[in-house]
Structure formats: structure tokens, C-alpha cells
Amino acid sequence: MLTLTFLVKTLIDLYVMVLLLRIWMQWSRCDFYNPLAQFVVKITQPVVKPLRRIIPALGPIDTASLLLAFVLTTLKYPILLLIQVGVFSVDPTNLLVGLLSLVKSAGYLVFWVIIVRSLMSWISQGRGPMDYVLIQLTEPLMAPIRRILPAMGGIDFSAMIVILVLYALNFLGMDLFPGLWYLL
């Protein structure tokens, strides 16, 4: 049962992150002819396209993808409970758990995108197509910090500051929802 629980949780979490990445890419107006963007669109389009006929976008926010990510995070723990215990629990608190799980997934996505961008800056130095998308995604977060804290000795500390803020927000989530935050 632990293997099935791990697989279901991992697949749901990864798909939610891809949906959130799609929302983030549309919000930041990324180049959708990029290979990374094409991958994100191809993996999410079969599910998002029918929803878009029903749920329109609100400005730059893809509400169909956001609703699908929220539904997946809300159903994740009842499904895991069904696998582990054999009981499917429909409870209004699942909505709060789903919202918190969605927020935590968004934080993890930002964390990993910044880490990948930082590592890619050492390897390809901004010349690849993936670098361009990562810059488009993270620059709105890092540019305000760069204005306050300039590069010192050629080293850009803005990524580290954003990651420290994400860690602080994660600890705030642990303080506000002590038992629940660890389960998300």
C-alpha cells in the first residue's frame, strides 16, 4: 500500500505543479513556442481544453487550470485515505486542505524553478531556450530584490533572498497549521 500511496501522491503533485507552471507561464507571458512551454501545454491540454469551454480565463489567469489544480489537491487526501484505510471521506475541511496544498505546491514550484535557473546560469549562461523561459518566469520575483540588493563581486544574491523568503513562508505555514502543514 505504501508504494501505491507514494505513486498516487507523486503523480498528483507533479501534475498539479505542471498545471501551476502553465498558469505561471501564461501570467508572465512566456514564449509558448519554447520546447519547455510546448511540453507543458501538450501534457495539460487534453484536460484543460474541455474545461476552458466552460470556465473562461480571468485576464492573464487561466482559471480552468487553476480550478483543476485545486480539485486535484482537494481530492488527493481523500484518495490517499481510500488507498490506505479503505474509506473515502467527503468533508468540508478537504477544501481548506486542498487550498493549503495548492499554496504549498506553488511555493515548491517557485523554489525549484529558481534553483534550476541558478544551476542553468552556471552551465549555459542564458543562451538556451529553457534559460529564456526560466528568466521570464523568475525575473518578476528577483528584479525587485536586485534593485534593493545589488550584485556583490559579480554574484547575484537575489535568488538566495527569494529562497529565504520561501523558507520563511514555509515556516509560517508550519506555525499556523502545525499538524496539517507537514502532511501536505
N, C-alpha and C positions, 0 to 999 in steps of 0.2 A: 504493500500500500504506500510505503514511503516513496518508492520510485514513481508511481503514478501521480502522487501528490506533487512531487518535485517537477515532473514533466508538465502537468497541467498548469501549475503556478508559473513556471518559467515561460511557457508558451503564451499565456495570457499577459504576463508582464512585458514580454518582448513585443507583442502585437500592440499593446497599449502605448509603449514607447514609440513605435513606428507611427501610430496614429497621431501622437503628440508631436512627433517630428514633422509630420505632414502639416499640421496646424501651424507650427512654428515657422516652417519654410514659407507657407503662404502669407503669414503675418509679416515676415521680414522681406517678402518679395524676392525670394531666391530665384536663381536661374533654373527653370524647370526643364531645360534641355541638358542639364548636367547628368552624368551617369548615376550619381547618388540620388538625385531627385527623381529620376526615371524609375529607379528601383523602388523608392518609397511609394510613388504613385502606382506602379504596377502591383505591388503587394497589397495595397489598400483599396484600389479602385473597385474590385468586384463587390466589396461590401459597402463602400461609401457611395458609389454611383446610384444605387436604388434609393438610398436614404436621402440623397440630395434632391431627388424629385419631390420628396415630401417635406423636407426641412431645408429652408433656404439659408444661405450664408448671411451673417450679420456683419456687413462691412468686410474687413480683412480676415475675420474669424470664420473658419469652416465649422459651423455648428453641427453638421452631420457627423463629422469625425469626432468632435468633442463629445457629443451625445453617445456615440458608440463606445468611446473610451470610458465614459462614465458608467455606462451599462455593464461593460466588461469588468470594471473594477468593483462594481456593486455586486455582481453575480459571482465574483471569484471566490469569496469566502463561503457562501452557501454551497457552491460546488465542491470546494475542498472539504467542507464538513460532511457532505454527502459521500465523498470518497472515503474519508477516514472513519466516520461513525455510522453512516448509513441513514442519516436524517437530513432532509432538505429543510432548512429553516428560512421562512419568509418573515422578516422582522423589519420594522421601520428604521431601526438603528443601522441596518445594512446600507441605507442611503448615506449616513454620516461616514461609515467605514469606507464606502465607495468614494466619497468626496475626498476624504483624507488620503486614501490610497492613490487617487489621481494626482493630488498635490505632491505627494511624496515621489511618485513616478516622474512628474515634471521636474522636480529638483534633481533626481538621479540623471535624467536626460541632459539637463543643463550641465551637470557635473561632468558626465562622460564626454559630451561634445567639447567642452573646454579642455579636458585632458587630451583628447585626440588632437585638437587643434594645436595644443602646446607641443605635443610629440611630433606632429607633422611639420611644425615650424623648424624643428631641428633637422629633419630629413630632407624635405623637398623645398623648403624656404618659400612657400607661397606660389609655386609655379604650376601646380597640378590643378585639375578641375575640382577635385574634392576639397583642396585647400580654399578655393574660391567660395564654395558653399559654406564651409566652416567659418570663414571670415565674415560672410554675410550674416550668419546666424549669431555669432558671438560678439561682433563689434558693437551692437547697441548696448550690450552689457558691460563691455570692457572700456569703451571710449570715455564715458563719464569719469571712470576711475583714473584713466590715463591723464585726463585734464587736471585732476587734483594731485596725483602722484606721478610725476614724470619718470621716464626711464632713467635708471641709475647705472651708469657704466655700460650702457648698451643692453641692459637686462630689463625686460618688461615685467613688472610685478602685478599688473592688473589681473591676470588670470589667477594668481595666487590669492588676491584680495577677494575676487568673486567666489572662489572655492571656500575661503574662510567664512564669507557671509552665508554660503550654502550650509556649511557645517554648523554655524550658529543657528540658522533656521531649523536645522535638523534637531539640534539640542533643545530648541524652543518647543518643537513638536513633542519631544520626549518629556519635557516638563509639563506641557498642557494635557497630554494624553498618555500618561505613564505606561500603562499596561498595553494599550492598544497600538501605540506607535511602533513598538517592537514587532508586532505581528504583521504589520503592513509590509 
